[in-house]
Amino acid sequence: MNQPVTWGPPPAERADAVRNRRRLLATAREIVAAEGADKLTMDGLAERAGLGKGTVFRRFGTRAGIFQALLDDDERDFQEQVLSGPPPLGPGAPPLDRLIAYGHARTGFLTGHREIARAALDGRERVPAGSSSPMSREHTRFLLGELCLGAADPDILAIQLTAALDGPLLLYLSAATLGEAAGQVSERLGRGWADLIQRVCARTVAGSSSGEIPAPSAASGPPSTLT
């Protein structure tokens, strides 16, 4: 999203700060699930969580900061699935299968979180250019390296593919834009990603036994979202 988290666990915090953070995020999720993102306010979160307003302001700074924290928290869960979850999203599958599975899961994650991502923008109309996730770029670059694509420049190719996957377009490509349900939008984006990867990696695919990219298994589907 517009302020993607980096690889690894969050910085160490005091025990009471950790408890407050978990309590506030859990309460924020309850409000969003029950009433929608537009009903979540700093004062309302403090009251519902039974904590002082000062605690909420020190933790998040602004209302947008609450949504950014929710995104960061879910982003870390998503990273964990990529790093150590079951294949083909996690380790253990061929790099081509993992790359396709990653695109399916990532587009599901982004479309599933689009309303919260918009709220995290705090009224700004556009996401800053080049605001893709470092995780997507690094993971894509790693898998491209595993594919051995000959003369292709894997660094530039990773940047270009990540722009297609994590770019600001996905934030605004909502169900309303296409006149479809969010799940249908995510599925179309996933199929488009698989087609793109098939074309980019055509030489590798041609050398496989079937000549086709296998469809992702159920394990490669998008993780659960806040909605």
C-alpha positions, -999 to +999 in steps of 0.1 A: +000+000+000+011+036+003+034+029+033+044-007+031+060-025+060+094-040+056+105-077+060+107-091+095+090-086+129+081-051+143+105-033+166+105-044+202+080-027+225+073-026+263+049-052+275+021-027+283+025-010+249+022-044+232-010-051+251-025-018+243-016-022+206-032-056+204-063-043+223-067-013+200-062-032+168-087-059+179-112-033+188-106-014+155-113-047+136-145-052+155-157-017+146-148-020+109-164-055+106-196-044+123-200-008+112-176-001+083-144+018+080-161+052+078-175+047+114-140+042+130-128+074+148-100+081+173-125+090+201-147+060+193-118+036+194-106+049+227-140+046+243-147+011+229-113-002+239-115+014+274-083+033+270-074+070+272-076+092+241-039+101+247-030+064+243-047+062+210-031+094+197+003+084+208+000+050+192-015+061+159-011+098+155-041+102+132-072+083+122-054+073+090-027+059+113-052+034+127-059+020+092-022+020+084-015-001+115-043-026+105-027-029+071+008-034+085-005-060+109-022-080+081+008-074+058+031-092+084+007-121+085+008-123+047+046-122+047+046-151+071+025-172+047+049-164+019+080-172+040+069-203+058+034-212+048+024-243+027+033-245-010+027-233-036+026-199-019+052-209+007+084-228+001+085-262-015+069-256-049+087-249-082+095-212-086+071-208-115+042-222-094+052-200-065+053-168-086+018-175-100+005-184-065+020-152-051+002-130-076-031-147-069-027-143-032-014-107-034-042-094-056-067-111-032-050-093-003-050-059-020-086-060-033-098-074+000-082-045+019-090-017-006-114+002+017-091+002+046-062+013+023-083+042+011-090+052+047-053+050+054-048+077+027-065+102+049-083+120+021-054+122-003-065+115-038-035+096-051-010+071-038+026+083-043+042+069-074+064+039-070+048+029-037+049-008-042+058-032-014+095-041-010+084-076-002+068-081-036+098-068-054+123-088-035+102-120-036+096-116-073+133-110-079+142-141-060+118-164-079+128-149-113+164-157-104+154-193-096+137-195-131+170-188-150+154-166-177+186-163-198+194-128-210+165-111-192+175-085-166+159-099-134+162-066-114+144-045-140+119-073-147+111-076-110+104-039-107+081-040-138+062-070-126+058-056-091+044-024-106+018-045-123+010-064-091+013-039-063+008-006-081-017+021-071-040+009-098-051-020-077-062+003-049-087+020-072-097-010-093-127-017-070-158-037-075-177-005-084-152+003-112-158-030-129-194-035-118-185-068-102-181-083-067-148-080-050-142-118-054-147-115-092-123-086-094-097-105-075-102-136-097-098-116-129-067-099-116-053-133-107-060-147-141-043-117-157-013-122-135-010-158-145-013-149-182+014-122-178+038-146-161+032-172-187+042-148-214+072-134-196+084-169-187+075-185-221+110-200-226+109-217-193+073-229-198+082-243-233+108-265-216+084-281-192+067-314-199+032-300-206+041-266-220+015-250-198+015-233-165-005-254-140-035-237-123-028-227-087-041-250-060-065-239-032-035-232-010-025-203-032-057-184-027-058-150-009-056-150+029-085-139+050-092-102+051-108-077+075-141-078+057 
